[in-house]
Amino acid sequence: TFPADMDLKGLRLVLDCGNGATYKAAPAVFKRLGASVTTLHNTPNGLNINARCGSQHTEALREQVLAERADVGLAFDGDGDRLIVVDETGVELTGDHVLAICAKDLKERGKLRNNLAVGTVMSNFGLHTTMRKLGIELACSAVGDRYVLEMMEEKGWRIGGENSGHIICLDQTTTGDGIVAALQVLTAMCSAEM
């Protein structure tokens, strides 16, 4: 799910695995792609999943990104289907931000089908404005990743998501996957640097 002609060499990432499902896979994936990785909350014990960590509690991640002068922080929830991003200044980016970043990158690389993406009726007004400025049509489904997926499948669209961080990259998988979504964000970052 990451372009074969790219790598993450030179990028400093901080991951918050929420003491959940991504605790082994996420660090391995990003290290294998060449990133320097610091991992937080990667010692699940069956009781500490999402306990003041992960995508819903990014305080420690934001602090660590700043302390390490990292390029980006990636927070996953306990079951690994959500992604919240923290930029290099410690600012949290929501799922709406991630959707806009990924849709823009896909459009610029000629891979956004019909210049369409799917959000929900809860999508931020700023997302609608941004997508309009980018020349991308934003369709809105009912709240819930299953409704986002239904609309994407019905229309044959590639990307959709929710403000909560559930991002579906239909060419990659049929469900929200935080690691896959993170790889799409990092693809956008690497593409922008080229």
TORKEDO-397397 format. One record per residue: chain; z, y, x of N, C-alpha, C in turn. Coordinates in nm, 3 decimals, decimal comma. Atoms other than C-alpha are relative to their C-alpha. Example, Ala and Ser with C-alpha at 12.3 -4.5 7.8 and 13.67 -1.06 7.14 Angstrom:
% residues 2
<"A" <0,000 -0,119 0,089> <0,780 -0,450 1,230> <0,000 0,120 0,090>>
<"A" <-0,006 -0,119 -0,082> <0,714 -0,106 1,367> <0,073 0,109 -0,077>>
//
This chain:
% residues 194
<"A" <0,000 -0,121 0,081> <0,000 0,000 0,000> <0,000 0,126 0,085>>
<"A" <0,006 -0,114 -0,092> <-0,031 0,225 0,305> <-0,132 -0,011 0,076>>
<"A" <0,131 0,008 -0,065> <-0,367 0,316 0,464> <0,005 -0,064 0,139>>
<"A" <0,004 0,073 -0,127> <-0,458 0,091 0,754> <-0,025 0,090 0,119>>
<"A" <0,031 -0,091 -0,112> <-0,576 0,388 0,961> <0,110 0,102 0,025>>
<"A" <-0,113 -0,092 -0,018> <-0,238 0,565 0,942> <0,123 -0,077 0,046>>
<"A" <-0,131 0,056 -0,031> <0,109 0,505 1,079> <0,103 0,112 -0,015>>
<"A" <-0,108 -0,097 0,016> <0,444 0,680 1,069> <0,064 0,038 0,133>>
<"A" <-0,053 -0,033 -0,133> <0,491 0,726 1,443> <0,029 0,149 0,008>>
<"A" <-0,041 -0,139 -0,014> <0,679 1,046 1,516> <0,078 0,054 -0,119>>
<"A" <-0,077 -0,045 0,117> <0,834 1,073 1,168> <0,143 -0,052 0,006>>
<"A" <-0,141 0,036 0,009> <1,211 1,073 1,133> <0,038 -0,008 -0,147>>
<"A" <-0,035 0,023 0,139> <1,322 0,924 0,802> <0,147 -0,036 -0,013>>
<"A" <-0,133 0,046 0,038> <1,663 0,887 0,642> <-0,016 -0,067 -0,135>>
<"A" <0,009 0,077 0,123> <1,687 0,620 0,373> <0,138 -0,017 -0,061>>
<"A" <-0,121 0,035 0,073> <1,956 0,580 0,108> <-0,037 -0,113 -0,093>>
<"A" <0,039 0,119 0,074> <1,928 0,229 -0,027> <0,091 -0,030 -0,119>>
<"A" <-0,082 0,015 0,119> <2,197 0,270 -0,293> <0,080 -0,129 -0,005>>
<"A" <-0,068 0,130 -0,006> <2,368 -0,051 -0,176> <-0,062 -0,099 -0,097>>
<"A" <0,069 0,083 0,097> <2,104 -0,231 -0,375> <-0,118 -0,076 0,058>>
<"A" <0,112 0,091 -0,027> <1,776 -0,419 -0,374> <-0,084 0,036 0,121>>
<"A" <0,087 -0,040 -0,112> <1,600 -0,216 -0,103> <0,069 -0,003 0,136>>
<"A" <-0,079 -0,016 -0,122> <1,873 -0,249 0,161> <-0,060 -0,068 0,123>>
<"A" <0,065 0,066 -0,115> <1,673 -0,491 0,380> <-0,147 0,041 0,010>>
<"A" <0,145 -0,021 -0,001> <1,312 -0,430 0,279> <-0,039 0,142 0,043>>
<"A" <0,041 -0,139 -0,029> <1,299 -0,048 0,297> <0,007 0,032 0,150>>
<"A" <-0,001 -0,030 -0,144> <1,421 -0,010 0,658> <-0,106 -0,078 0,077>>
<"A" <0,099 0,082 -0,070> <1,195 -0,296 0,769> <-0,141 0,055 -0,017>>
<"A" <0,135 -0,052 0,027> <0,884 -0,150 0,603> <-0,028 0,126 0,081>>
<"A" <0,026 -0,129 -0,065> <0,923 0,200 0,743> <0,008 -0,010 0,152>>
<"A" <-0,003 0,023 -0,145> <1,020 0,080 1,092> <-0,129 -0,067 0,047>>
<"A" <0,123 0,071 -0,038> <0,721 -0,154 1,099> <-0,119 0,095 0,007>>
<"A" <0,108 -0,099 -0,002> <0,497 0,145 1,026> <0,020 0,106 0,109>>
<"A" <-0,018 -0,085 -0,117> <0,644 0,322 1,329> <0,098 0,114 -0,013>>
<"A" <-0,094 -0,110 0,021> <0,899 0,563 1,179> <0,132 -0,027 0,071>>
<"A" <-0,139 0,008 -0,045> <1,237 0,635 1,331> <0,084 0,006 -0,127>>
<"A" <-0,069 0,015 0,128> <1,476 0,527 1,054> <0,151 -0,003 0,017>>
<"A" <-0,146 0,008 0,017> <1,840 0,597 0,975> <0,022 -0,046 -0,143>>
<"A" <-0,022 0,055 0,134> <1,971 0,398 0,681> <0,144 0,021 -0,044>>
<"A" <-0,130 -0,018 0,064> <2,261 0,489 0,454> <0,015 -0,098 -0,115>>
<"A" <-0,032 0,082 0,118> <2,430 0,273 0,191> <-0,086 -0,125 -0,007>>
<"A" <0,077 0,125 -0,009> <2,278 -0,056 0,299> <0,091 -0,121 0,022>>
<"A" <-0,094 0,113 -0,010> <2,582 -0,284 0,270> <0,049 -0,038 -0,139>>
<"A" <-0,042 0,037 0,135> <2,585 -0,416 -0,086> <0,105 -0,111 0,003>>
<"A" <-0,103 0,104 0,010> <2,890 -0,620 -0,184> <0,013 -0,054 -0,142>>
<"A" <-0,003 0,046 0,138> <2,812 -0,683 -0,549> <0,071 0,096 -0,093>>
<"A" <-0,074 -0,096 0,082> <3,032 -0,397 -0,668> <-0,038 0,145 0,028>>
<"A" <0,023 -0,139 -0,042> <2,914 -0,087 -0,481> <-0,141 0,052 -0,027>>
<"A" <0,137 -0,043 0,031> <2,556 -0,065 -0,613> <0,004 0,136 -0,072>>
<"A" <0,009 -0,136 0,055> <2,473 0,301 -0,692> <0,132 0,077 0,000>>
<"A" <-0,132 -0,065 -0,001> <2,837 0,397 -0,619> <-0,006 0,126 0,086>>
<"A" <0,010 -0,130 -0,067> <2,803 0,767 -0,530> <-0,106 0,001 0,110>>
<"A" <0,109 0,008 -0,097> <2,478 0,690 -0,351> <-0,129 -0,029 -0,074>>
<"A" <0,129 0,032 0,059> <2,112 0,625 -0,409> <-0,064 0,118 -0,069>>
<"A" <0,085 -0,104 0,059> <1,865 0,818 -0,618> <0,074 0,094 -0,095>>
<"A" <-0,074 -0,087 0,093> <2,126 0,959 -0,857> <0,110 0,081 0,068>>
<"A" <-0,105 -0,070 -0,075> <2,368 1,081 -0,588> <-0,051 0,027 0,142>>
<"A" <0,069 -0,024 -0,128> <2,175 1,239 -0,300> <0,078 0,088 0,097>>
<"A" <-0,077 -0,091 -0,085> <2,454 1,447 -0,146> <0,004 -0,047 0,146>>
<"A" <-0,009 0,052 -0,137> <2,504 1,222 0,159> <-0,137 -0,002 0,068>>
<"A" <0,135 0,002 -0,055> <2,130 1,185 0,206> <-0,043 0,140 0,044>>
<"A" <0,038 -0,138 -0,035> <2,074 1,561 0,199> <0,071 0,045 0,127>>
<"A" <-0,077 -0,037 -0,120> <2,351 1,612 0,456> <-0,055 -0,068 0,125>>
<"A" <0,050 0,075 -0,116> <2,211 1,341 0,685> <-0,138 0,049 0,043>>
<"A" <0,132 -0,054 -0,034> <1,856 1,477 0,667> <0,016 0,127 0,083>>
<"A" <-0,023 -0,125 -0,074> <1,986 1,816 0,781> <0,064 -0,027 0,136>>
<"A" <-0,071 0,030 -0,125> <2,219 1,671 1,045> <-0,095 -0,058 0,105>>
<"A" <0,091 0,064 -0,094> <1,940 1,466 1,202> <-0,131 0,077 0,019>>
<"A" <0,128 -0,073 -0,001> <1,667 1,724 1,146> <-0,115 -0,095 -0,027>>
<"A" <0,101 0,099 0,040> <1,473 1,446 0,978> <-0,115 0,068 -0,073>>
<"A" <0,118 -0,051 0,070> <1,129 1,496 0,830> <0,012 -0,017 -0,151>>
<"A" <-0,012 0,028 0,143> <1,218 1,345 0,495> <0,112 -0,102 -0,023>>
<"A" <-0,098 0,098 0,044> <1,488 1,154 0,309> <-0,054 -0,069 -0,123>>
<"A" <0,048 0,079 0,113> <1,411 0,876 0,064> <0,118 -0,073 -0,063>>
<"A" <-0,111 0,064 0,070> <1,664 0,763 -0,197> <-0,053 -0,094 -0,107>>
<"A" <0,037 0,102 0,098> <1,622 0,445 -0,399> <0,120 -0,028 -0,089>>
<"A" <-0,111 0,040 0,084> <1,828 0,330 -0,693> <0,030 -0,148 0,026>>
<"A" <-0,048 0,135 -0,028> <2,009 -0,002 -0,704> <-0,102 -0,111 -0,017>>
<"A" <0,099 0,106 0,018> <1,725 -0,210 -0,843> <-0,135 0,033 0,064>>
<"A" <0,116 -0,033 -0,082> <1,468 -0,032 -0,628> <-0,122 0,051 -0,073>>
<"A" <0,120 -0,046 0,071> <1,239 0,101 -0,900> <-0,013 0,151 -0,008>>
<"A" <0,008 -0,146 0,001> <1,314 0,473 -0,856> <-0,001 0,054 0,143>>
<"A" <0,003 -0,072 -0,127> <1,251 0,718 -0,575> <0,030 0,146 -0,025>>
<"A" <-0,023 -0,144 -0,007> <1,398 1,061 -0,517> <-0,017 0,038 0,146>>
<"A" <0,031 -0,044 -0,136> <1,279 1,251 -0,210> <0,082 0,123 0,033>>
<"A" <-0,067 -0,119 -0,053> <1,472 1,503 0,000> <-0,088 0,054 0,112>>
<"A" <0,087 -0,056 -0,104> <1,261 1,741 0,207> <0,080 0,036 0,124>>
<"A" <-0,063 -0,029 -0,130> <1,334 1,855 0,563> <0,102 0,111 -0,006>>
<"A" <-0,099 -0,106 0,015> <1,537 2,150 0,434> <0,120 -0,044 -0,083>>
<"A" <-0,110 0,053 0,079> <1,769 1,927 0,231> <-0,015 0,019 -0,149>>
<"A" <0,025 -0,022 0,142> <1,613 2,013 -0,105> <-0,046 -0,131 -0,065>>
<"A" <0,036 0,121 0,074> <1,592 1,729 -0,357> <-0,126 0,024 -0,083>>
<"A" <0,122 -0,002 0,079> <1,251 1,662 -0,509> <0,010 -0,110 -0,105>>
<"A" <-0,010 0,096 0,111> <1,241 1,491 -0,848> <-0,126 -0,086 -0,010>>
<"A" <0,118 0,081 0,028> <0,999 1,235 -0,982> <-0,120 0,084 -0,039>>
<"A" <0,111 -0,089 0,034> <0,790 1,520 -1,123> <-0,065 0,055 0,126>>
<"A" <0,055 -0,047 -0,127> <0,751 1,660 -0,772> <-0,082 -0,111 0,067>>
<"A" <0,068 0,113 -0,065> <0,659 1,316 -0,638> <-0,133 -0,028 -0,069>>
<"A" <0,124 0,024 0,075> <0,402 1,268 -0,915> <-0,106 0,103 0,037>>
<"A" <0,094 -0,107 -0,035> <0,240 1,604 -0,836> <-0,053 -0,018 0,143>>
<"A" <0,040 0,019 -0,140> <0,235 1,536 -0,459> <-0,100 -0,114 0,011>>
<"A" <0,087 0,118 -0,010> <0,079 1,193 -0,502> <-0,133 0,022 -0,071>>
<"A" <0,124 -0,025 0,075> <-0,174 1,302 -0,766> <-0,091 0,096 0,078>>
<"A" <0,078 -0,096 -0,081> <-0,283 1,597 -0,547> <-0,066 -0,072 0,117>>
<"A" <0,056 0,073 -0,114> <-0,329 1,368 -0,247> <-0,112 -0,093 -0,045>>
<"A" <0,105 0,089 0,050> <-0,525 1,114 -0,450> <-0,127 0,077 -0,034>>
<"A" <0,117 -0,082 0,036> <-0,751 1,387 -0,584> <-0,073 0,045 0,126>>
<"A" <0,062 -0,049 -0,123> <-0,812 1,530 -0,236> <-0,073 -0,110 0,076>>
<"A" <0,065 0,113 -0,068> <-0,902 1,184 -0,106> <-0,103 -0,069 -0,090>>
<"A" <0,100 0,054 0,092> <-1,131 1,120 -0,408> <0,040 -0,130 -0,066>>
<"A" <-0,047 0,126 0,056> <-0,912 0,842 -0,545> <0,076 0,016 -0,133>>
<"A" <-0,068 -0,022 0,127> <-0,771 0,999 -0,862> <-0,102 -0,014 -0,113>>
<"A" <0,097 0,028 0,105> <-0,962 0,849 -1,154> <-0,001 0,111 -0,105>>
<"A" <0,021 -0,102 0,104> <-1,099 1,119 -1,383> <0,094 0,119 0,008>>
<"A" <-0,094 -0,111 -0,018> <-0,848 1,370 -1,240> <0,109 0,000 -0,106>>
<"A" <-0,103 0,017 0,104> <-0,581 1,236 -1,476> <0,123 -0,068 0,056>>
<"A" <-0,128 0,063 -0,032> <-0,213 1,147 -1,437> <0,083 -0,003 -0,128>>
<"A" <-0,085 0,014 0,119> <0,057 1,046 -1,685> <0,144 0,037 0,035>>
<"A" <-0,143 -0,032 -0,006> <0,400 1,206 -1,723> <0,061 -0,042 -0,133>>
<"A" <-0,060 0,027 0,130> <0,632 1,198 -2,021> <0,027 0,132 -0,072>>
<"A" <-0,032 -0,120 0,076> <0,734 1,441 -2,292> <0,117 0,075 0,062>>
<"A" <-0,112 -0,064 -0,071> <1,035 1,517 -2,068> <-0,044 0,063 0,133>>
<"A" <0,049 -0,059 -0,126> <0,815 1,628 -1,777> <0,025 0,149 0,001>>
<"A" <-0,032 -0,141 -0,020> <0,910 1,966 -1,641> <-0,123 0,087 -0,025>>
<"A" <0,109 -0,094 0,023> <0,700 2,267 -1,745> <-0,072 0,032 0,131>>
<"A" <0,060 -0,026 -0,130> <0,643 2,329 -1,375> <-0,103 -0,105 0,039>>
<"A" <0,097 0,105 -0,029> <0,465 1,994 -1,348> <-0,130 0,028 -0,075>>
<"A" <0,119 -0,032 0,079> <0,226 2,093 -1,627> <-0,078 0,115 0,067>>
<"A" <0,063 -0,116 -0,063> <0,157 2,427 -1,456> <-0,067 -0,039 0,132>>
<"A" <0,053 0,044 -0,130> <0,108 2,268 -1,113> <-0,125 -0,085 -0,017>>
<"A" <0,115 0,088 0,021> <-0,125 2,000 -1,242> <-0,121 0,080 -0,048>>
<"A" <0,110 -0,084 0,049> <-0,333 2,258 -1,428> <-0,064 0,076 0,116>>
<"A" <0,052 -0,073 -0,116> <-0,365 2,464 -1,106> <-0,078 -0,090 0,094>>
<"A" <0,068 0,096 -0,086> <-0,472 2,150 -0,920> <-0,127 -0,056 -0,064>>
<"A" <0,116 0,055 0,070> <-0,737 2,073 -1,181> <0,020 -0,145 -0,041>>
<"A" <-0,034 0,136 0,040> <-0,557 1,756 -1,284> <0,056 0,005 -0,142>>
<"A" <-0,050 0,006 0,137> <-0,507 1,672 -1,650> <0,125 -0,088 -0,002>>
<"A" <-0,124 0,076 0,012> <-0,154 1,556 -1,732> <0,016 -0,043 -0,145>>
<"A" <-0,028 0,055 0,133> <-0,116 1,329 -2,033> <0,148 -0,035 -0,006>>
<"A" <-0,144 0,027 0,013> <0,236 1,276 -2,169> <0,025 -0,113 -0,098>>
<"A" <-0,039 0,113 0,083> <0,373 0,951 -2,303> <0,141 0,023 -0,052>>
<"A" <-0,141 0,001 0,038> <0,702 0,882 -2,474> <0,083 -0,027 0,125>>
<"A" <-0,089 0,023 -0,114> <1,003 0,860 -2,242> <0,020 -0,150 0,021>>
<"A" <-0,018 0,140 -0,037> <1,032 0,530 -2,061> <-0,119 -0,048 0,081>>
<"A" <0,110 0,042 -0,086> <0,831 0,372 -1,783> <-0,094 -0,098 -0,068>>
<"A" <0,090 0,092 0,072> <0,696 0,108 -2,022> <-0,106 0,077 -0,078>>
<"A" <0,095 -0,082 0,074> <0,532 0,386 -2,226> <-0,099 0,069 0,094>>
<"A" <0,089 -0,055 -0,102> <0,393 0,548 -1,913> <-0,104 -0,105 0,038>>
<"A" <0,090 0,109 -0,037> <0,245 0,212 -1,813> <-0,100 -0,029 -0,111>>
<"A" <0,091 0,027 0,112> <0,101 0,151 -2,160> <-0,114 0,102 -0,005>>
<"A" <0,102 -0,104 0,004> <-0,081 0,485 -2,153> <-0,095 -0,013 0,119>>
<"A" <0,084 0,016 -0,118> <-0,205 0,425 -1,798> <-0,098 -0,115 -0,019>>
<"A" <0,087 0,117 0,019> <-0,340 0,080 -1,887> <-0,105 0,027 -0,106>>
<"A" <0,091 -0,031 0,110> <-0,496 0,204 -2,211> <-0,116 0,087 0,046>>
<"A" <0,101 -0,096 -0,044> <-0,684 0,483 -2,035> <-0,064 -0,035 0,134>>
<"A" <0,053 0,037 -0,130> <-0,744 0,314 -1,699> <0,035 0,099 0,110>>
<"A" <-0,040 -0,101 -0,097> <-0,554 0,580 -1,506> <0,083 -0,063 0,110>>
<"A" <-0,059 0,059 -0,121> <-0,404 0,524 -1,159> <0,146 0,032 0,020>>
<"A" <-0,137 -0,039 -0,036> <-0,075 0,716 -1,138> <0,071 0,066 -0,118>>
<"A" <-0,083 -0,060 0,103> <0,207 0,811 -1,369> <0,145 -0,012 0,039>>
<"A" <-0,141 0,010 -0,033> <0,578 0,860 -1,368> <0,088 0,088 -0,084>>
<"A" <-0,103 -0,074 0,071> <0,897 1,010 -1,493> <0,080 0,087 0,097>>
<"A" <-0,082 -0,089 -0,080> <1,120 1,289 -1,368> <0,115 -0,074 0,069>>
<"A" <-0,109 0,079 -0,056> <1,387 1,025 -1,301> <-0,034 -0,068 0,131>>
<"A" <0,041 0,064 -0,124> <1,183 0,891 -1,012> <-0,073 -0,131 -0,017>>
<"A" <0,085 0,117 0,024> <1,006 0,599 -1,178> <-0,145 0,044 0,016>>
<"A" <0,140 -0,033 -0,025> <0,657 0,631 -1,032> <-0,078 -0,131 -0,001>>
<"A" <0,083 0,120 0,008> <0,388 0,377 -1,118> <-0,134 0,031 0,065>>
<"A" <0,128 -0,010 -0,069> <0,093 0,340 -0,883> <-0,078 -0,124 -0,040>>
<"A" <0,058 0,116 0,066> <-0,121 0,112 -1,096> <-0,096 -0,079 0,089>>
<"A" <0,085 0,075 -0,092> <-0,363 0,020 -0,818> <0,083 -0,089 0,093>>
<"A" <-0,088 0,074 -0,091> <-0,062 -0,115 -0,624> <0,087 -0,102 -0,075>>
<"A" <-0,094 0,084 0,074> <0,173 -0,258 -0,889> <0,007 0,049 -0,144>>
<"A" <-0,006 -0,038 0,142> <0,238 -0,255 -1,263> <0,138 0,047 -0,043>>
<"A" <-0,135 -0,046 0,033> <0,595 -0,133 -1,243> <0,042 0,107 0,100>>
<"A" <-0,054 -0,094 -0,097> <0,797 0,139 -1,079> <0,053 -0,076 0,121>>
<"A" <-0,047 0,061 -0,124> <0,866 0,050 -0,716> <0,025 0,114 0,098>>
<"A" <-0,036 -0,113 -0,085> <1,053 0,300 -0,501> <-0,065 -0,003 0,137>>
<"A" <0,060 0,010 -0,133> <0,917 0,170 -0,172> <-0,149 0,031 -0,008>>
<"A" <0,143 -0,029 0,017> <0,556 0,176 -0,296> <-0,020 0,149 -0,024>>
<"A" <0,012 -0,145 0,026> <0,607 0,530 -0,431> <0,026 0,080 0,128>>
<"A" <-0,029 -0,070 -0,126> <0,762 0,638 -0,099> <-0,119 -0,009 0,096>>
<"A" <0,117 0,014 -0,087> <0,461 0,501 0,088> <-0,112 0,094 -0,044>>
<"A" <0,102 -0,093 0,048> <0,236 0,713 -0,134> <0,033 0,143 0,040>>
<"A" <-0,043 -0,134 -0,043> <0,441 1,026 -0,057> <-0,028 0,016 0,150>>
<"A" <0,022 -0,007 -0,144> <0,423 0,948 0,315> <-0,149 0,002 0,034>>
<"A" <0,145 -0,008 -0,015> <0,048 0,891 0,284> <-0,046 0,144 -0,019>>
<"A" <0,035 -0,141 0,027> <0,021 1,241 0,134> <0,042 0,088 0,117>>
<"A" <-0,048 -0,079 -0,115> <0,231 1,384 0,419> <-0,093 -0,019 0,120>>
<"A" <0,086 0,028 -0,116> <0,018 1,213 0,685> <-0,140 0,057 -0,022>>
<"A" <0,132 -0,054 0,031> <-0,307 1,313 0,510> <-0,003 0,150 0,019>>
<"A" <-0,008 -0,147 -0,012> <-0,194 1,677 0,501> <0,000 0,044 0,145>>
<"A" <-0,008 -0,033 -0,142> <-0,135 1,670 0,878> <-0,131 -0,023 0,072>>
<"A" <0,127 0,034 -0,067> <-0,483 1,535 0,956> <-0,096 0,116 -0,004>>
//
